[in-house]
């Protein structure tokens, strides 16, 4: 909790602690599973193409136009 005391953040109900723990726990589990399962990063279906990139940019632009704040 050094970071919270350094930033003088108020943690009502411990939610920052819970979310920080969940984030680091998820990263640790992902790292362990990635090493144990020997995941190959070269899958053909996981590569992006121009159509999916353009579609995601258009979708992101529409979301930011409709929900500015």
Number of C-alpha atoms within 10 A of each C-alpha: 7 7 8 12 9 8 8 9 10 10 10 7 8 9 10 15 13 10 11 11 12 12 11 11 12 12 12 12 11 12 11 12 12 12 10 9 8 9 9 7 7 8 7 7 6 8 8 9 8 8 8 11 11 11 11 12 11 11 12 11 12 12 11 10 10 8 8 7 5
